[in-house]
Amino acid sequence: MTRTTAREIAVHLSFEAGVNGLSAQELLDTVFDPDYYETLAQEDELYSEYPDEKQMEYIREMTLGVHEHLPELDSYIEKYSKGWRVGRISRVAVAIMRICMYEILYMPDIPDAASVNEAVELTKKYEDREVASFVNGILGSYIKGEKNID
């Protein structure tokens, strides 16, 4: 499994946490139960390979970290989306931006540009081009505004 696949699974979990009301830990326990994961693998190729220890650590950190920092991440999304409330933005796009912003803030070993590029590509996979451009604009503004990069 690649980091890209692990990131996409983390996006799925971030999205799911916002929909079903489970805590992040309950969601991790459910999804990574071997029997349940096997069921997912039959339904979606994304889950065809069970994460190894390193990938699982990344997915766990992303899922728990996004959950823990949700108000902070959502405030950045609203700040840089200029007048858009999180509730008006596609849930998939929000989940992707939360993952990207968490990586930028709390995972310095991942280059910002790589996080943004992955976020835009994931958005293109699940949304139309306009949403991908919107996500790219918010994330670019976020990096410039919070890291004082011109």
Contacts in CASP RR format, 6 or more apart in sequence:
PFRMAT RR
TARGET T0000
AUTHOR 0000-0000-0000
METHOD contacts of the structure
MODEL  1
MTRTTAREIAVHLSFEAGVNGLSAQELLDTVFDPDYYETLAQEDELYSEY
PDEKQMEYIREMTLGVHEHLPELDSYIEKYSKGWRVGRISRVAVAIMRIC
MYEILYMPDIPDAASVNEAVELTKKYEDREVASFVNGILGSYIKGEKNID
1 49 0 8 1.000
1 50 0 8 1.000
1 51 0 8 1.000
1 52 0 8 1.000
1 55 0 8 1.000
3 55 0 8 1.000
3 58 0 8 1.000
4 118 0 8 1.000
5 46 0 8 1.000
5 49 0 8 1.000
5 55 0 8 1.000
6 51 0 8 1.000
6 55 0 8 1.000
6 58 0 8 1.000
6 59 0 8 1.000
7 58 0 8 1.000
7 62 0 8 1.000
7 99 0 8 1.000
7 118 0 8 1.000
7 122 0 8 1.000
8 46 0 8 1.000
8 122 0 8 1.000
9 46 0 8 1.000
9 47 0 8 1.000
9 51 0 8 1.000
9 59 0 8 1.000
10 58 0 8 1.000
10 59 0 8 1.000
10 62 0 8 1.000
10 63 0 8 1.000
10 66 0 8 1.000
10 99 0 8 1.000
11 92 0 8 1.000
11 95 0 8 1.000
11 96 0 8 1.000
11 99 0 8 1.000
11 122 0 8 1.000
12 46 0 8 1.000
12 95 0 8 1.000
13 24 0 8 1.000
13 27 0 8 1.000
13 28 0 8 1.000
13 31 0 8 1.000
13 59 0 8 1.000
13 62 0 8 1.000
13 63 0 8 1.000
14 62 0 8 1.000
14 63 0 8 1.000
14 66 0 8 1.000
14 67 0 8 1.000
14 95 0 8 1.000
14 98 0 8 1.000
14 99 0 8 1.000
15 91 0 8 1.000
15 92 0 8 1.000
15 95 0 8 1.000
16 22 0 8 1.000
16 27 0 8 1.000
16 31 0 8 1.000
17 23 0 8 1.000
17 24 0 8 1.000
17 27 0 8 1.000
17 63 0 8 1.000
17 66 0 8 1.000
17 67 0 8 1.000
18 91 0 8 1.000
18 95 0 8 1.000
19 91 0 8 1.000
20 27 0 8 1.000
22 30 0 8 1.000
23 67 0 8 1.000
24 63 0 8 1.000
24 64 0 8 1.000
24 65 0 8 1.000
24 66 0 8 1.000
24 67 0 8 1.000
24 68 0 8 1.000
25 64 0 8 1.000
27 63 0 8 1.000
28 59 0 8 1.000
28 60 0 8 1.000
28 63 0 8 1.000
28 64 0 8 1.000
30 36 0 8 1.000
31 37 0 8 1.000
31 40 0 8 1.000
32 50 0 8 1.000
32 51 0 8 1.000
32 56 0 8 1.000
34 50 0 8 1.000
37 47 0 8 1.000
37 50 0 8 1.000
40 47 0 8 1.000
41 47 0 8 1.000
41 48 0 8 1.000
51 59 0 8 1.000
61 107 0 8 1.000
62 99 0 8 1.000
62 102 0 8 1.000
62 103 0 8 1.000
65 102 0 8 1.000
65 106 0 8 1.000
66 73 0 8 1.000
66 98 0 8 1.000
66 99 0 8 1.000
66 102 0 8 1.000
69 102 0 8 1.000
69 105 0 8 1.000
69 106 0 8 1.000
70 98 0 8 1.000
72 105 0 8 1.000
73 97 0 8 1.000
73 98 0 8 1.000
73 101 0 8 1.000
73 102 0 8 1.000
74 86 0 8 1.000
74 94 0 8 1.000
74 98 0 8 1.000
76 101 0 8 1.000
76 142 0 8 1.000
76 146 0 8 1.000
77 86 0 8 1.000
77 89 0 8 1.000
77 94 0 8 1.000
77 97 0 8 1.000
77 98 0 8 1.000
77 101 0 8 1.000
77 138 0 8 1.000
78 84 0 8 1.000
78 85 0 8 1.000
78 86 0 8 1.000
79 142 0 8 1.000
80 137 0 8 1.000
80 138 0 8 1.000
80 139 0 8 1.000
80 140 0 8 1.000
80 141 0 8 1.000
80 142 0 8 1.000
80 145 0 8 1.000
81 89 0 8 1.000
81 134 0 8 1.000
81 138 0 8 1.000
86 94 0 8 1.000
87 94 0 8 1.000
89 134 0 8 1.000
90 127 0 8 1.000
90 131 0 8 1.000
92 123 0 8 1.000
92 126 0 8 1.000
92 127 0 8 1.000
93 123 0 8 1.000
93 127 0 8 1.000
93 131 0 8 1.000
93 134 0 8 1.000
93 135 0 8 1.000
96 119 0 8 1.000
96 122 0 8 1.000
96 123 0 8 1.000
96 126 0 8 1.000
96 135 0 8 1.000
97 119 0 8 1.000
97 135 0 8 1.000
97 138 0 8 1.000
97 139 0 8 1.000
99 119 0 8 1.000
100 115 0 8 1.000
100 116 0 8 1.000
100 118 0 8 1.000
100 119 0 8 1.000
100 139 0 8 1.000
101 139 0 8 1.000
101 142 0 8 1.000
103 110 0 8 1.000
103 115 0 8 1.000
104 110 0 8 1.000
104 112 0 8 1.000
104 115 0 8 1.000
104 142 0 8 1.000
104 143 0 8 1.000
112 143 0 8 1.000
112 147 0 8 1.000
115 139 0 8 1.000
116 136 0 8 1.000
116 139 0 8 1.000
116 140 0 8 1.000
116 143 0 8 1.000
119 135 0 8 1.000
119 136 0 8 1.000
119 139 0 8 1.000
120 132 0 8 1.000
120 135 0 8 1.000
120 136 0 8 1.000
120 139 0 8 1.000
123 131 0 8 1.000
123 132 0 8 1.000
123 135 0 8 1.000
123 136 0 8 1.000
124 132 0 8 1.000
127 135 0 8 1.000
143 149 0 8 1.000
144 150 0 8 1.000
END
